[in-house]
């Protein structure tokens, strides 16, 4: 162990080479917690908890979503083509397919995001901060599986530079970085992230008809392995899609009423997540497990999660009561089966930097996210999901909410001062 | 108003009935248990919210029509405090009782145990830097080689020459050491074997006026024990405090048990309280410990002529600042004084014994000691002499005070004036492989993310490692959990960092001193130096007047 440490310490580049030194420092502190001790003033012992551990807890809570999301990419692909339609059929093909799709997304996200992070850390002369650990884990999960990598790279760069570094780095950003990257794609390249055609990977659309992709190099490599094992293979591809395939997500169908949705997807199917959608947001039970993990470890605020749930439930009930169109008439509890509510609630709304920072403010903040999310979902014809916009909107308003909570505390104290001053 | 409320209530109830009906009708495959549970939760919570809102509306109405809103008969709900808060403490806690939930006890190895042993310290020092609010270069009245008696004047502050700082022991002045920029670091006295005391003529407490009492305390050295809040400075000779607070228990890590410390000092303590009672326009307020099964020492429980409040909870409930907040909070307009329990006894001894009795029981604590123990010594004892032959390890940090808000001292340093504890902790200048990732049971933590939180009785061996690097404020709500006061520490810290005076005052900087935010600093995920920031803020506000 100590010899390894010595070897690593020998690699340390001189402090003048700023970028290299920052890079070295980043990797060194990843491998070892540094030997810094508390100073003479202030506390002399410190809690074991640090920002790295906080961030990695969130990343761990996301792992189940990663596993399921990866598999679901493959499953949806083959389902659309009418192959291996049972969920557990041809596991190896679906996993391999999912990995081929998700890995480049993951790698590009981190190359771009961490690259920028390293650059700014070196430029400003401070250590590499952990913020991107979580952002980088979230972004692949909220993108459609077929997102072109160059768009992804632009989105990540946009979000990290303008959303974070421009404001001063981790802890200073006003809006959620992961959502900012998604909203960038949404407004700059709307066709790649909305409509019915983007949620199932590996389909090519021509004149309204879809065909499966042809399988090239890397697939042949997998085929070579699977052949050797005597398992099913990808083949050459280029199949036409199954007759029943629509590609629409439940929310895409929901404007035509709940019956239309259930004619394609059963509630249980939506709940367990074997439906098209962004990579990580479809499987509700696994997200809930992640959310419970975050609550149990005290990393994410249960107040925000609960008030989000209440806000969404409340608004959906109001819409039921209003009953203006088919979407509003969807029973309120089914709103929790569709779309990315759970993912947004558990992992996006609870980002401590961009959420309200007072406990009372968190209740208000979460409740409004829930309400706004459902409003946008139901009433916006162009884009049938609201959490991204609702959360970004409330991110901007979180400081205002806090301001009022803080002001009430200040008022209380002033009142006391006037009372005691007499 | 009432009409509007009724309407709102009706609409909401209708809504829910409608929903219930819909959910119960067999609407296909959807009506499963998951939905039902969700429904039940939402209904329950919504019902509760409606009740709360209506309750508050009634209260507002009542307020408007001049009724007392605290009157419980107005409420349709039992107040949350009725259900959740233990109204009465343990049977022995008679009188006002405050139960605090927030905070965290850091359990460390090396608690002082056993009987109080006489210590063999021979050199003692008075350190001007211990007295906050004093200019760094006081007027020293003795020279090296002089002999002094216990209670003789050693120095005074040129800005405030009435307050005399006196020698804790009799003996020979062997050094007047200077620190940075010609400030006086300490005045060291080699104690005589046979102690001699300057004889004092205490006024008769029953008949004397406040002025006489004050001038006696100023001259005899008793004044130096009085500390004023806000700012934690030496008490002003011109202001009369609203109340004087004494905390009779210490919840800091490894803190001495004040019951042990005060054994046999009941008379002096009571007399000290009587003296303090004449100095304030309010009351002397004792904070008593109601956490344990057994009542605290009779020295505290039988004290008379004072207001008593019983407190239960976790650290920092023993901090006098927290107790002030829950008894009679400090505002921008009032001042209070605080005094330590042994200091009260010393003040009392000025009257009962007619001499400056600087005896102190000090807890010598920490996992790096061969034998943690209580020792009998005097104010400002030499650290090296107190620790002689007791260190199990050389790679340590010695602190006067506790690990959260104590000060680092060298072996030839001295116990700080107000401290009754020495802590020895291991220096943690070691790297740890994946120290940020592995679940760890060997380091104290207030976080639920570590397995230690599932075993709250675990006793730890701490070291001085940072366990991470300093970062910007990221996590929210964490400090609030560590400070049982109606204060937003993180927002206060940000106000200090941005020099926003108005907000600092508004957010209650007057109510805090370093030790109150020390636990927040310990728990801080971003490793921010909260105590330093707070002191900068306090100094800024103090300078502004």
Interface residues (C-beta under 8 A of the other chain):
Chain A: X1 X5 X29 X31 X32 X33 X34 X35 X36 X37 X38 X39 X40 X41 X42 X43 X44 X45 X46 X47 X48 X49 X50 X51 X52 X53 X54 X56 X57 X127 X129 X130 X131 X168 X169 X170 X171 X172 X262 X266 X267 X268 X271 X296 X297 X298 X299 X301 X309 X310 X313 X314 X317 X318 X320 X321 X331 X332 X333 X334 X336 X352 X353 X355 X356 X357 X358 X359 X362 X402 X406 X409 X410 X412 X413 X414 X416 X417 X418 X420 X421
Chain B: X15 X18 X19 X22 X23 X27 X28 X29 X30 X32 X34 X35 X38 X39 X42 X45 X46 X106 X242 X253 X328 X329 X331 X332 X333 X334 X397 X399 X403 X404 X405 X406 X407 X408 X423 X425 X427 X428 X429 X430 X431 X432 X433 X434 X435 X436 X437 X440 X443 X444 X445 X446 X447 X448 X449 X450 X452 X462 X463 X464 X465 X466 X467 X468 X469 X471 X472 X473 X474 X475 X476 X477 X480 X486 X487 X488 X490 X491 X503 X506 X507 X508 X514 X518 X521 X522 X523 X524 X525 X526 X527 X529 X530 X531 X532
